[in-house]
Amino acid sequence: MRANTPWEMPYAVLPEGTAVPPAAAGQIMLYGKPDDRLYQRGPSGVEQRIALDPQADSWTTLKLTADTPTPAVLGSIELPGLTFAPSPATEYEIEALIPSFAGLLTVGAQAALLGPTVHVDWSAVQIITPTGVGATVPFNGALNQYSTVTIGLTAISLITIRALVKTGAVVPADGNIRIGLRTTLAVTPVTAKAGAFLRYRAI
């Protein structure tokens, strides 16, 4: 135990792999782990992570680099570059902002968070899509479900996606997590603007 100045709580430096017991009354044990993060354990024995490193809880951000319309033949597209391979047994927090517009007032836009169909324990996805009259339409679903159709998005409007996804113990082998965008009329595209992004982090 290192000597402390009057304003410090006592702390211990323990060898790697040491089992950390509950701290004594009035003390907090500070210790590191192989994940390069700092933890504390008080007299109750409850472990808490301390995010001293600003990168410890940072997001990984993927950005769309060019305007991307839905193709005329299929009417739907997976936005290039907005994709990542999930790890097994991991819970992800995911956010996406997609500025987009449709070619006609009568054409609808839909978005989805696409992903594996097996080896996912659960997912919860919320998609907010604007309408042409200044309102928004919420959709609550799961991976691989497209949002409610809205029309009239001839001005650039923001589609937002928020999600939590928990993968299973086996590596999901049938697809990355990615963003899908589609139009209700294949010959009239919906275009995602450059600058749209997806970001994610393990929590």
N, C-alpha and C positions, 0 to 999 in steps of 0.2 A: 504494500500500500504506500503510495507516494504521499509525502507531506503536502498539505494544502494550505493556500492562503486563506484568510478568514472568510472570504466571499465564495470559496469554492466548496462544492460537495466532494466528499472523498470518492476516489475511484481506483480501480485495480487494472493492471495490465496483465492479461493471462496468456499463456502459450496457446497456439492454435490447437483446436480440438478439445480444449478443456471444457468439461461439463460445468455450466454456470449455475450455481445454487442461488436461491433467493438472497438478497442483500440483508445485512444486519439492519436493525432499527436505526433510522436516521441516515442511512447510506443508500447510494445508487451505484450499482455495478455498471461500468461502461466496458464494452468489449467489441471486437471486430469479428467478422466472419469471412469465409472465402469469397462471398459475393461482393467484397470490398465496401460493405456498408457498416455503419456503426449502430450498435444496439445498446439498450439500457434495460436493467432489471432491478426493480425496487424490492422492498421487503415482502410485497405480496407475491412475488415470483412471476409476475406478468412481464413478458418480454415486449419491448416497443422498439421499432426501428427509428433511427434518428437520421434525417436526410440533410446532412451537413454539406455533402457534395451536390452542387447545383445540377450536375448531370445525373444524379442517382435516380431521379424520377422524371427524366426528360422524355419527351415524345420523339418518335421517329416520324418525320413529315415527308410525304410524297406529293409531288406537284405536277399538274398537267402543264406541258410546255407549249402547246399549240391549241387553237380552237379546233374542236373535234365534233363534227356533225354525226348524227346517226346515219348509217348507209341506206340508200334508197331501196335496196333489195330486201334486207332483213328488217329494217326499222328499229334495230336495237344495237347497242355497242357496249363493250366493256372498255372503260376509259383507260387508255394506255398509260402504263407507269403507276397507276393508282392500285397497286396490288402488293401483297406480302404473303409469305409462307408462314402460317402459324406453327408454333411449337406444341408438342403434346403437354397435357396436364397444366395448361396455362390459362389464366383469365385475362382477357384483353379489354381495355377501354378504347373505343374507336370513335373518331369524329370525322366528318367530311363536310366541306362547304363547296357547293357546285353552282356557280353563276351560269345561267343558261337561258336560252330563249327559243321560241318556236317560230316557224316560218309563216304561220297563218293563225288568225284569231280562233279558228275552229279546230286547231290541232292541239292534242293533249300531250303532256309530258309525264313520264313516270320514272322513278329511280328505285334502285334496290341495292342493298348490301349483299353481294353474292359470296358464297363460300362453300366449304365441303358439305356434303350431305351425310357423311358418316364420320364417326369418331369425334363428334361434337356433343358434349354433354347437354348444353343448352345455349340459347341465344335470345337476346331481347333487343329489338331494333325499333327506333322511333325515327320516322321521316316526316319532315315538315315541308310541304310544297306550297308555294304561293299561287294565287289565282290572278286572273287579269283584272280583278276589281279591287285589289288591295288587301284581300283577305288571305288567310292561310288555311291549309287543310292538313290536319295531323293524321298519321298512319302509325299504328302500333302493331308490330308483327315480329318476324324472325328472319334469319338468313334466307335468301333466295325468294323473298316475297316482295313484289313491286308495290309501290305506293299507290294511293288513290289517284285516279286520273284528274288532272286539272287542265283547263284550257285558257287561252287568251294571253299566254306569256310571250307576246311579241316584243316586249321590252326585256332587257336583261334582268333576271330575277334570281333569287338565291334559294336553292334547295339545300336543306340541312339534314344531316344524318348523325344520329348518336346511337351507340350500341355497346352492349356488353356481350362478349362471347367467351364461353368456357369450353376448351378443348378437352378431349378424353385422354386416356393414358397412352393411346397409340397415335403416332404421327398421322394427321389427316392427309390421306394420299390422293384424294380425288378433287383437289382444287385449292388454289390460294384464296384468300379473302380479297375482294375487289369490288369496284363500283360498276353497276350496270345502269344504263340510261336508254330509254326507248320512247318512241313517238307512237301516237295512235293512228297515224297515217304514214305508211312507209315512204311514200314518194315525197312527203314534206318533212324535212328533218327537224329534230331538236338538236341544238348545238350547245355543247359545254364550252365555256370560255377558258382560254389559257389563264392559269392562276388558280383554277380549282384545285383543291388539295384533299388528301386523306392523311390523317395522322393517327398513330396508335401507340399504346404502351402496355406493358404487362403490369398488372396490379396485384 
